C-alpha cells in the first residue's frame, strides 16, 4: 500500500506500541514513542499506543507519587489512537495498573499485526510475561535497569521470558548491546534503530522561538550553558554544578524530578546558585529558543541508564554544540561525536567538563564548526521519517519470519 510521501507499505500495518507514559509526560522514551507512532501513521500505518496515565483527576502529574491515582482515558493524538490506563499508585517505580490486563488480553491478530514494547517498562513487561503472547513482538531496549538493583533482580526472570519471545530487539545505537548483560543472551535478534525526531522546529525556529532566544540572551548575557532532562540521578547534573565553579556564565536547567531540592541545595553549597536558572518543563517554542540561545548543551549523564540522550539531537539540530560523557557501552557519545558535533569528556569529571566548556567559550571558530556539523549529523542520521521507514521495514521482516 502506498503511504504518504512516497513510502510504500506492503500492506496497511496495524501496530500497537506499549509505552511507559506518553506526552505531555516528559522523558526521552515518552517523546520517542510519540514521535515514532506519529511518523509511522504518516507513512500509512494504523497505530495505537497503550501506556499508563500519569495525570490525576485534577490534571496533576503524579508520576513520582506512590499513591497518585489516575483514571483510564482514551484520546487521539494526530492520527494515533491513545489509551492511557489508570493506575492505583506505584511500588518501587512499578505502576499498579489493574486495568491494563484486560486491555492486553483483548489484543489479537485480528486487530494488531505487531506488538512493540519499549523498555525499561516493568509494568508492561510483567503483564506480557504472565499473559499468553499471541502476537509478533518487537522490543526497543532503551536502556538496562542500572540503579534499581532490587527491581532489576526481581524482574530479570520476567525479562528473559518476554525477550525470548521477541523476534527483534532494537537498540537505539550500535554501541549498547555489547555492554548489556541481558542483551548478550539475544545477540542474534538485535538490530539498531537510532532514535529520530521531527527536526523542523529546531532547524528552522519560528519567530516565537527566535524571540525567546533573543530574550534569554538579553537577560542572561553570554555564555549560556544548558541542560535538559529529568532531575534524576543518572543525568549527572551534580557534575554540571561543580563545573560551573570554573567557568563564566549562567547554567540553565530545564526539567523536573525528585532531585530538584537536593540539586538546589548543592548549588547553594557550591556558591553557584546565583548563576543557575531552574526552568521546569517548557513549551516547545520556549525549549527551541533555549537551544538557540545556548552556547552549548551540557549532557553530563553518568550511567548506562542513559542509553541515547534524545535531547542531544534537539540541540544538534538547533546548531547547539554538545558536551557529553563517554559512558561505556552507551550510545550517548555515538549520538554526538567528539570533535564532530561537540566534545566528549570522562564520566563524572567536572574539571574536564569545565575545560571543554572553556574551549567553546574561547574558540569561536571551533564553536561555529561544531554547530554546523551538529546540524548536518542530525539531518543525516536522526530524522523521524528515516526512523519510521526503517521501523516499518523491520516489521515487514518480522511478519515474514513469524
RODO-2510 file (C-alpha; in nm, 4 decimals, decimal comma):
residues 402
     n   res          X          Y          Z
     1     x     0,0000     0,0000     0,0000
     2     x     0,1472     0,3410    -0,0933
     3     x     0,1972     0,5508     0,2156
     4     x     0,2185     0,9260     0,2247
     5     x     0,5265     1,0971     0,0845
     6     x     0,6000     0,8058    -0,1470
     7     x     0,6981     0,5325     0,1027
     8     x     0,5347     0,2004     0,0087
     9     x     0,3993    -0,0317     0,2762
    10     x     0,3498    -0,3966     0,1848
    11     x     0,0063    -0,3646     0,3491
    12     x    -0,1564    -0,1248     0,5959
    13     x     0,0277    -0,2457     0,9050
    14     x    -0,1547    -0,2377     1,2380
    15     x     0,0922    -0,1507     1,5122
    16     x     0,0422    -0,1335     1,8877
    17     x     0,3112     0,0349     2,0968
    18     x     0,3359    -0,0405     2,4672
    19     x     0,4903     0,2642     2,6298
    20     x     0,5532     0,3638     2,9867
    21     x     0,3884     0,7050     2,9751
    22     x     0,3113     0,9399     2,6852
    23     x     0,3472     1,3152     2,6343
    24     x     0,2769     1,5556     2,7891
    25     x     0,4639     1,3272     3,0311
    26     x     0,8306     1,4312     2,9959
    27     x     1,1145     1,1973     2,9104
    28     x     1,3155     1,0611     2,6216
    29     x     1,1291     0,7292     2,5900
    30     x     0,7942     0,9052     2,6076
    31     x     0,8963     1,1530     2,3387
    32     x     1,0341     0,8740     2,1212
    33     x     0,7149     0,6674     2,1368
    34     x     0,5070     0,9671     2,0314
    35     x     0,7445     1,0625     1,7504
    36     x     0,7679     0,7089     1,6149
    37     x     0,3920     0,6479     1,6371
    38     x     0,3079     0,9726     1,4588
    39     x     0,5691     0,9178     1,1879
    40     x     0,4515     0,5618     1,1244
    41     x     0,0920     0,6842     1,0938
    42     x     0,2086     0,9479     0,8455
    43     x     0,3505     0,6649     0,6347
    44     x     0,0128     0,4909     0,6238
    45     x     0,0203     0,2527     0,9204
    46     x    -0,2670     0,2170     1,1680
    47     x    -0,1027     0,2981     1,5011
    48     x    -0,2149     0,2911     1,8599
    49     x    -0,0334     0,3345     2,1881
    50     x    -0,1150     0,1821     2,5261
    51     x     0,0510     0,3402     2,8282
    52     x    -0,0116     0,4418     3,1895
    53     x    -0,1967     0,7657     3,2635
    54     x     0,0327     0,9969     3,4611
    55     x    -0,2269     1,2708     3,5280
    56     x    -0,4818     1,2600     3,8099
    57     x    -0,8375     1,3953     3,8050
    58     x    -0,7029     1,7486     3,8612
    59     x    -0,4576     1,7143     3,5695
    60     x    -0,1609     1,6972     3,8071
    61     x     0,1428     1,4865     3,7257
    62     x     0,1567     1,2072     3,9854
    63     x     0,4368     1,0081     3,8229
    64     x     0,6565     1,0278     4,1327
    65     x     0,3771     0,9823     4,3902
    66     x     0,3403     0,6368     4,5420
    67     x    -0,0338     0,6794     4,5947
    68     x    -0,1174     0,9015     4,2980
    69     x    -0,4300     0,7539     4,1429
    70     x    -0,5373     0,8107     3,7833
    71     x    -0,8265     0,7047     3,5595
    72     x    -0,8377     0,5393     3,2181
    73     x    -0,8543     0,7840     2,9273
    74     x    -0,8979     0,7280     2,5545
    75     x    -0,7583     1,0014     2,3322
    76     x    -0,6492     1,0782     1,9800
    77     x    -0,3061     1,2244     1,9116
    78     x    -0,2974     1,3323     1,5467
    79     x    -0,3551     1,0006     1,3637
    80     x    -0,2581     0,7863     1,6656
    81     x    -0,5123     0,6122     1,8895
    82     x    -0,4055     0,6501     2,2509
    83     x    -0,5216     0,4595     2,5570
    84     x    -0,3913     0,5781     2,8936
    85     x    -0,4610     0,3079     3,1523
    86     x    -0,5487     0,4202     3,5032
    87     x    -0,3240     0,3281     3,7933
    88     x    -0,3714     0,2953     4,1685
    89     x    -0,0189     0,4009     4,2603
    90     x     0,3338     0,2665     4,2255
    91     x     0,5690     0,0471     4,4225
    92     x     0,9438     0,0766     4,3559
    93     x     0,8668     0,2510     4,0218
    94     x     0,6271    -0,0308     3,9287
    95     x     0,2858     0,1133     3,8440
    96     x    -0,0054    -0,0816     3,9904
    97     x    -0,2391    -0,0810     3,6933
    98     x    -0,5185    -0,3452     3,7104
    99     x    -0,6990    -0,2056     3,4049
   100     x    -0,4005    -0,2932     3,1862
   101     x    -0,4538    -0,6696     3,1977
   102     x    -0,7955    -0,6896     3,0272
   103     x    -0,6775    -0,4352     2,7705
   104     x    -0,3812    -0,6521     2,6717
   105     x    -0,5941    -0,9684     2,6683
   106     x    -0,8115    -0,8112     2,4007
   107     x    -0,5198    -0,7675     2,1615
   108     x    -0,5303    -1,0293     1,8872
   109     x    -0,4090    -1,0985     1,5375
   110     x    -0,7419    -0,9691     1,4107
   111     x    -0,6660    -0,6110     1,5190
   112     x    -0,2866    -0,5991     1,5568
   113     x    -0,0036    -0,7125     1,3308
   114     x     0,2927    -0,6175     1,5509
   115     x     0,3257    -0,5509     1,9220
   116     x     0,6106    -0,3092     2,0006
   117     x     0,7247    -0,2918     2,3643
   118     x     0,9501    -0,0101     2,4859
   119     x     1,1705    -0,0915     2,7863
   120     x     1,2666    -0,0384     3,0670
   121     x     0,8990    -0,0670     3,1449
   122     x     0,8340    -0,3043     3,4375
   123     x     0,4562    -0,2599     3,4307
   124     x     0,4117    -0,3684     3,0681
   125     x     0,6890    -0,6263     3,0904
   126     x     0,5342    -0,8116     3,3835
   127     x     0,1934    -0,8102     3,2176
   128     x     0,3337    -0,9620     2,8976
   129     x     0,5292    -1,2207     3,0974
   130     x     0,2129    -1,3504     3,2616
   131     x    -0,0371    -1,3175     2,9770
   132     x    -0,0215    -1,5520     2,6752
   133     x     0,1521    -1,3714     2,3891
   134     x    -0,0200    -1,4352     2,0560
   135     x     0,1329    -1,1547     1,8506
   136     x     0,4715    -1,0975     1,6847
   137     x     0,6751    -0,8987     1,9368
   138     x     0,9375    -0,6300     1,8782
   139     x     1,1181    -0,4703     2,1724
   140     x     1,3072    -0,1428     2,1777
   141     x     1,5576    -0,1764     2,4604
   142     x     1,6266     0,1857     2,5509
   143     x     1,8476     0,1033     2,8490
   144     x     1,9223    -0,1514     3,1190
   145     x     1,7848    -0,1125     3,4687
   146     x     2,1019     0,0081     3,6388
   147     x     2,0432     0,1668     3,9768
   148     x     1,7228    -0,0022     4,0966
   149     x     1,9084    -0,3243     4,1653
   150     x     1,6329    -0,4870     4,3702
   151     x     1,3809    -0,4151     4,0958
   152     x     1,6285    -0,5373     3,8354
   153     x     1,6808    -0,8694     4,0148
   154     x     1,3087    -0,9056     4,0715
   155     x     1,2089    -0,8707     3,7099
   156     x     1,5086    -1,0386     3,5419
   157     x     1,3303    -1,3780     3,5045
   158     x     1,0322    -1,1964     3,3535
   159     x     1,2619    -1,0043     3,1193
   160     x     1,4059    -1,3292     2,9885
   161     x     1,0591    -1,4756     2,9452
   162     x     0,9461    -1,1799     2,7339
   163     x     1,2733    -1,1132     2,5496
   164     x     1,2984    -1,4769     2,4494
   165     x     0,9679    -1,4364     2,2655
   166     x     1,0727    -1,1216     2,0777
   167     x     1,1530    -1,1659     1,7093
   168     x     1,3557    -0,8435     1,7008
   169     x     1,5217    -0,6499     1,9839
   170     x     1,6058    -0,2969     1,8791
   171     x     1,8825    -0,0931     2,0381
   172     x     1,8947     0,2826     1,9989
   173     x     2,2585     0,2769     1,8880
   174     x     2,5099     0,0195     1,7612
   175     x     2,7045     0,0543     2,0886
   176     x     2,4585    -0,0546     2,3544
   177     x     2,4133    -0,4278     2,3094
   178     x     2,7705    -0,5359     2,3859
   179     x     2,7576    -0,3851     2,7346
   180     x     2,4230    -0,5298     2,8381
   181     x     2,4203    -0,8468     3,0439
   182     x     2,0607    -0,9064     2,9390
   183     x     2,1086    -0,8462     2,5670
   184     x     2,4132    -1,0735     2,5422
   185     x     2,1690    -1,3651     2,5507
   186     x     1,9896    -1,2405     2,2400
   187     x     2,2676    -1,1143     2,0111
   188     x     2,1240    -1,2815     1,7025
   189     x     1,7984    -1,0862     1,7403
   190     x     1,9482    -0,7401     1,7949
   191     x     1,9207    -0,4658     1,5352
   192     x     1,9971    -0,0942     1,5849
   193     x     1,7171     0,1562     1,5264
   194     x     1,8558     0,5010     1,6157
   195     x     1,6025     0,7421     1,7578
   196     x     1,4791     1,0255     1,5423
   197     x     1,2785     1,3414     1,5932
   198     x     1,0880     1,5987     1,3930
   199     x     1,3868     1,8193     1,3172
   200     x     1,1981     2,1050     1,1531
   201     x     1,1205     2,3181     1,4645
   202     x     1,4878     2,3063     1,5633
   203     x     1,6397     2,3512     1,2174
   204     x     1,4066     2,6400     1,1284
   205     x     1,2810     2,8008     1,4516
   206     x     0,9606     3,0002     1,4435
   207     x     0,9526     3,3734     1,5049
   208     x     0,8253     3,2990     1,8569
   209     x     1,1226     3,0705     1,9285
   210     x     1,3638     3,3315     1,7937
   211     x     1,2109     3,5916     2,0238
   212     x     1,2592     3,3548     2,3168
   213     x     1,6260     3,3109     2,2237
   214     x     1,6740     3,6883     2,1999
   215     x     1,5071     3,7335     2,5369
   216     x     1,7361     3,4815     2,7056
   217     x     2,0476     3,6377     2,5543
   218     x     1,9390     3,9819     2,6711
   219     x     1,8505     3,8615     3,0184
   220     x     2,1437     3,6286     3,0856
   221     x     2,4213     3,7540     2,8633
   222     x     2,6863     3,5137     2,7383
   223     x     2,7780     3,2327     2,7750
   224     x     2,4645     3,0303     2,8481
   225     x     2,5123     2,6638     2,9389
   226     x     2,2016     2,4461     2,9052
   227     x     2,0909     2,1094     3,0425
   228     x     1,7572     1,9479     2,9530
   229     x     1,6104     1,6399     3,1197
   230     x     1,4584     1,4897     3,4298
   231     x     1,6187     1,5793     3,7598
   232     x     1,7190     1,2225     3,8429
   233     x     2,0446     1,0594     3,9448
   234     x     2,1879     0,9418     3,6149
   235     x     2,1597     1,2809     3,4445
   236     x     2,4781     1,3862     3,6249
   237     x     2,3638     1,7412     3,6972
   238     x     2,5767     1,7492     4,0101
   239     x     2,8783     1,7285     3,7782
   240     x     2,7449     2,0271     3,5870
   241     x     2,7005     2,2321     3,9028
   242     x     3,0579     2,1561     4,0086
   243     x     3,1906     2,2502     3,6653
   244     x     3,0105     2,5837     3,6835
   245     x     3,2543     2,6934     3,9573
   246     x     3,5293     2,7105     3,6951
   247     x     3,3522     2,8752     3,4011
   248     x     3,1782     3,2085     3,3473
   249     x     2,8140     3,2399     3,2505
   250     x     2,4749     3,1041     3,3544
   251     x     2,3614     2,7428     3,3822
   252     x     2,0017     2,6998     3,2644
   253     x     1,8418     2,3697     3,3739
   254     x     1,5187     2,2598     3,2062
   255     x     1,3232     1,9776     3,3665
   256     x     1,1543     1,8477     3,6776
   257     x     1,2135     1,5497     3,9007
   258     x     1,2668     1,4203     4,2536
   259     x     1,6204     1,5595     4,2950
   260     x     1,5367     1,9256     4,2438
   261     x     1,5618     2,0250     4,6110
   262     x     1,8835     1,8247     4,6533
   263     x     2,0437     1,9861     4,3483
   264     x     1,9351     2,3340     4,4553
   265     x     2,0925     2,2765     4,7951
   266     x     2,4131     2,1575     4,6283
   267     x     2,4227     2,4662     4,4045
   268     x     2,3967     2,6821     4,7143
   269     x     2,6736     2,4936     4,8958
   270     x     2,8992     2,5266     4,5896
   271     x     2,8393     2,9020     4,5773
   272     x     2,6884     2,8989     4,2268
   273     x     2,3157     2,9225     4,2989
   274     x     2,3040     3,2836     4,1768
   275     x     2,4163     3,1605     3,8321
   276     x     2,1700     2,8705     3,7993
   277     x     1,8231     2,9152     3,6476
   278     x     1,5708     2,6370     3,7161
   279     x     1,3017     2,6411     3,4484
   280     x     1,0928     2,3286     3,4999
   281     x     0,9115     2,1998     3,1917
   282     x     0,8962     2,4299     2,8879
   283     x     0,6586     2,4583     2,5957
   284     x     0,8107     2,3657     2,2593
   285     x     0,8748     2,7237     2,1423
   286     x     1,0425     2,8079     2,4727
   287     x     1,2627     2,4983     2,4537
   288     x     1,3676     2,5634     2,0943
   289     x     1,4526     2,9202     2,1925
   290     x     1,6641     2,7938     2,4808
   291     x     1,8683     2,5703     2,2484
   292     x     1,9268     2,8563     2,0055
   293     x     2,0340     3,0911     2,2850
   294     x     2,2721     2,8433     2,4474
   295     x     2,6465     2,8335     2,3941
   296     x     2,6416     2,4556     2,4455
   297     x     2,4263     2,1768     2,5810
   298     x     2,5813     2,0143     2,8869
   299     x     2,4895     1,6455     2,8919
   300     x     2,6905     1,5054     3,1849
   301     x     2,4969     1,1792     3,2335
   302     x     2,6857     0,9212     3,4321
   303     x     2,5278     0,5762     3,3928
   304     x     2,4155     0,3341     3,1226
   305     x     2,0586     0,4181     3,2184
   306     x     2,1298     0,6931     2,9668
   307     x     2,1381     0,4872     2,6514
   308     x     2,0989     0,7581     2,3870
   309     x     2,0128     1,1116     2,5013
   310     x     1,7425     1,2376     2,2674
   311     x     1,7875     1,5986     2,3758
   312     x     2,1319     1,5840     2,2167
   313     x     1,9611     1,5546     1,8777
   314     x     1,7379     1,8533     1,9560
   315     x     2,0435     2,0588     2,0450
   316     x     2,2393     1,9408     1,7404
   317     x     1,9559     2,0297     1,5029
   318     x     1,9462     2,3733     1,6675
   319     x     2,3144     2,4278     1,5970
   320     x     2,3997     2,3978     1,9663
   321     x     2,7234     2,2021     2,0292
   322     x     2,7009     1,9228     2,2870
   323     x     2,9374     1,8417     2,5714
   324     x     2,8576     1,4825     2,6658
   325     x     3,0216     1,1962     2,8530
   326     x     3,1952     0,8749     2,7461
   327     x     2,9627     0,6289     2,9194
   328     x     3,0941     0,2774     2,8427
   329     x     2,8665     0,0778     2,6103
   330     x     2,6148     0,3619     2,5839
   331     x     2,5069     0,5409     2,2691
   332     x     2,5485     0,8879     2,4211
   333     x     2,8920     0,9589     2,2754
   334     x     2,7871     0,7964     1,9458
   335     x     2,4927     1,0349     1,9034
   336     x     2,7090     1,3448     1,9390
   337     x     3,0636     1,2593     1,8395
   338     x     3,3763     1,4109     1,9874
   339     x     3,5205     1,6921     1,7764
   340     x     3,2424     1,6418     1,5185
   341     x     2,9211     1,7752     1,6762
   342     x     3,0533     1,8509     2,0230
   343     x     3,3072     1,7455     2,2820
   344     x     3,3140     1,4299     2,4953
   345     x     3,4597     1,4145     2,8468
   346     x     3,5052     1,1375     3,1067
   347     x     3,2052     1,0451     3,3211
   348     x     3,1740     1,2408     3,6452
   349     x     3,4747     1,4632     3,5732
   350     x     3,3651     1,8198     3,6447
   351     x     3,7105     1,9588     3,5680
   352     x     3,7057     1,8044     3,2205
   353     x     3,3543     1,9376     3,1626
   354     x     3,4679     2,2858     3,2632
   355     x     3,7753     2,2603     3,0393
   356     x     3,5597     2,1596     2,7402
   357     x     3,3214     2,4468     2,8110
   358     x     3,6114     2,6902     2,8217
   359     x     3,7329     2,5662     2,4834
   360     x     3,3970     2,6566     2,3336
   361     x     3,3907     2,9845     2,5238
   362     x     3,7313     3,0935     2,3948
   363     x     3,7347     2,9449     2,0434
   364     x     3,4647     3,0954     1,8226
   365     x     3,5786     2,9064     1,5136
   366     x     3,5562     2,5721     1,6969
   367     x     3,2101     2,6611     1,8229
   368     x     3,0873     2,7503     1,4757
   369     x     3,2365     2,4378     1,3168
   370     x     3,0800     2,2070     1,5728
   371     x     2,7452     2,3849     1,5397
   372     x     2,7471     2,3430     1,1611
   373     x     2,8494     1,9773     1,1774
   374     x     2,5977     1,9063     1,4535
   375     x     2,3110     2,0216     1,2316
   376     x     2,4453     1,8121     0,9448
   377     x     2,4715     1,4965     1,1584
   378     x     2,1192     1,5452     1,2932
   379     x     1,9762     1,5726     0,9416
   380     x     2,1677     1,2732     0,8062
   381     x     2,1019     1,0292     1,0901
   382     x     1,8232     1,1309     1,3270
   383     x     1,5098     1,2389     1,1395
   384     x     1,1720     1,0950     1,2401
   385     x     1,0972     0,9925     0,8824
   386     x     1,4202     0,7958     0,8482
   387     x     1,3488     0,6190     1,1774
   388     x     0,9869     0,5370     1,0851
   389     x     1,0762     0,3971     0,7431
   390     x     1,3430     0,1770     0,8998
   391     x     1,0972     0,0542     1,1641
   392     x     0,8358    -0,0448     0,9049
   393     x     1,0948    -0,2432     0,7122
   394     x     1,1830    -0,4229     1,0371
   395     x     0,8158    -0,5029     1,0989
   396     x     0,7767    -0,6409     0,7448
   397     x     1,0711    -0,8740     0,8066
   398     x     0,9284    -0,9748     1,1449
   399     x     0,5950    -1,0653     0,9889
   400     x     0,7662    -1,2649     0,7162
   401     x     0,9602    -1,4617     0,9780
   402     x     0,6641    -1,5139     1,2103
***
